[in-house]
Amino acid sequence: MFNIAVKPEDNYLTYILKDLTTDFRLEIVPSRGGIVTNWTIQGQQILYLDRERFKNPTLTVRGGIPIPL
């Protein structure tokens, strides 16, 4: 079952999409070009986001897929 929520985060409106059955969570910020700011599946982070750069709209956003060591 899917759940959609909206919350302010880092001064941006963030849409949170959740699938409660599979423990999937995706956070999207439309005002920053639809960037995905969080993606987790069963508690494991799939995408990395540099939050400090994200908070400053004059900087480019850095992120990607984390590599487990």
Helices and strands as residue ranges (DSSP letters): E 2-9, E 12-19, E 24-29, G 30-32, E 35-41, E 44-45, E 48-49, H 51-55, E 63-64
